Amino acid sequence: MRGIVASTLLVALLGLSQVAVAAGNAELGQKKAAACMACHGPDGNSAALPAGTEQWPKLAGQEADYIAKQLGDFKANKRSNAQMSPQAQAVAVADIPDIAAFFAAQHVKPNEAGPQDTLAQGEKLFLKGKGKGSFVPACIGCHGINGAGSSNWKMFTKPTQLHAPAIGGQHASYVTKQLKSFRDGSRSNDTASVMRKVAAQLNDKEIAAVADYVATLVR
């Protein structure tokens, strides 16, 4: 419980500077997202790619504000990826809310369970975090029940301003890559450096464990 409260308050105090985007039109977004579907799937459920291949994330059921923020960050070069950066440049700013609304309205499909020996450790990190030397807040404090994103937390007047994405049911390999990128600083578009601070306290085994666990969550 301490980890949940601490992580929630941390982002509440430090991460409420972002402004939510205007609500988009999901029907219009389906047409505008045609190019996105080649990688992310027609319903936002990207296919699982072989090990060693850069995994495209699932966008189905993702927070619309978060999708919009990431597209904006790619366009502004605040986040970089060899495949995604040029794609984002081709997206009109006016189309972003509609594209985000379309993917947010889709339902994420569950993954197969990962290695059983890591799931217990991953569950503990997600629900309780860790202490004793290197404090890590519980993931659930920001990412919500079943990893469904910050909109779970109804105690906030504008919960989507937290920009804590939905991670439940995401590909484990993608979660692993993002945590390592936050840890080594190659990704730095997190609000108030929250994820960089968290990832800096996780070793490779812990990252793999929590990634395998959140991949099994159903939201």
N, C-alpha and C positions, 0 to 999 in steps of 0.2 A: 504493500500500500504506500509506503514511504516513497518508493521509486516512482509510482504512478503520479502521486501528487507533485513530487519534485519536478518531474519532466514536464507535466502539464503547466505548472506555474512558470517554469523557465521560458517556455515558448510564449506563454501568455504575456509575460513581462517584456520579452525581448523581440517578439516576432509579429507584432500587430501593426506593422507599418505599411503592409501591402494593401492595396485597394482592390476590392473584388471587381471583376469585369462585369459588364452588362450581360444580362441573360441572353443566350443565343437561341436560335431556332433549330431544333434537332433535325427537322425534315429538310430544311435547306442545307444543313450541315452534311447530311448524307451525300448529297450531290457534290458539295465542295470538297469532301474528304476522299474522293476517288483515288487521287494519287497516294494518299496515306495508306489506303487499304492494301496496296501491293506488298507492303512490309508488315503492317500492323493487323492485317486481316480485315475482311469485309464487315465484321461485327466487332472489331477491336481486339479479337483474341488471336494474337500472333502465334504462328506455329513454333513448336519447340525445335530448336536447331541443334545440330550435332555439337558435342563438346569441342571446345577450341574455336568455335565460330561465334562472332559477336552476335548476341541475342537481341532481337527487337522486342521491346517491352509490350505487354498487353496494355491497351488503353481502355478496354471495356470497363465501364463502371468507375472510371477514374474521376476524381473531383474536377469539375469543369474549370474552376478557377486555377487549379494546378496545371491542367493541360495548357490553358491560355498563358500562364506564367512561363512555362517551359518553352513554348513556341516563341514568346516574346524574348526570352533570354537567348535562344538560339539566333534569332534575328539580330539581336543587339551584341552578339559575340560575348555574352556573359557566360554562356555554356557552349562547349565545342564538341563536335563529333563529325568524323569524316563523312558519314552518310547523311546525318540529320541536318547539319548546318546548311548545306546548299539547298536542301529540300525546304527548310524553313524560310529561306530568303525568297522563295517563289510564292509563298503564301501571303495574300493580301491581309493587311492588318484588320480590315473590316470583316474578313471572313473568319477570323480566329474564334470569336464567340460562338458562331454557328457550328464550326467543326468540333469545338470543345463540347458543346451541348449534345451533339450526336453521339460521340464516344461515351460521354458520361451517362447517357440513357441506355447503353447496352449492358448486358449481363456477363460478368466474367465467368469463364468456364474453369472448373477445378482441375488441378494437376494431380498426377499420381504421387503417392507418398514417397518421400525420399528415404535415405538410409535410417533405419530405426535407431541406431546407436547415437545419432546426433539430434534426433527430434526432442528428446527430453531436455538436453542442454539448451536447445533453441527455444523451447517453450519457456524455460526458466528465465532466459534473457528477455524474451518478449513480454512476459507477465510481471517480472520482478526486477529486471536489470541485474546489476552486480555491484558489490562494494569491496571492502577490504583492499585498500590501496589504489585501485583504479575504478572510480565510481562511474557507472553507466546507468542512466535512468531507464526505466521500463519503456519499451517501445510502445506499449499499449497506451501510455499516457498521452502521446501525441497522435499516433496513427489509429487509435480507436479500437473498439471491440471487433475481433476478427480481422483486424487490419483494414477496416473499411474507410479509413480516412478521418480527418479532423472534424467533419460535419457530424460525427457521432456525438460529440460533446456539446450537449444542448445547454450547458451552463454558460456558454459564451453567447453574447448577443449576435456576433457575426463570426461564427466558428470557422468559416472558410478562409478568413484572413490569416489563419495559422499556416495555410499552405502545407499541411502535413498530408502527403498523398495516401491514397489507398494502396496498400502493399499486399493485402491478403490475396492469395491465388496468383501472385506474380511469379514469373519464371525465377527459379532459384539462382540460375546463372546470372541473370540480369541484376538481381538484388546484390549478389556477391560483387559484381563488377562495380556497381554504384558505391557500395560501402568502401571498397578499396580505393576508388577514385576520390571519395571524400577524405579518406585517411591520408593519401599521398598528396592531396591538394590539387590534383588535376581536374577535379570538379569543385567549384567554389561558389555556386549560386544559391546556397542554402541561407535562409534568413538567420541573421545574427550568428552565423558560423555554427549553428546548433549541431548539424550532422557531422561537421568536421571534428568538433569536440568529442562527440560520441564515438565516431569511428576510430579516432586516435587511441581510444582505450580498448579496442577490440583486436585480438590476434586473428590470424587466418582461420584457426579452428573454430573460434567463436563466430566469426563472420559466416563461415560455411554452415554452422549449426542454425543460426537464426534465419539465414536465407532458406535453408531446407524446411524449417518450421513454417515460416510465413507462406511459403509456396503451397502448403497443405490447407491453409485456412479457407473457409467458404464464406463469402460475404454477399 
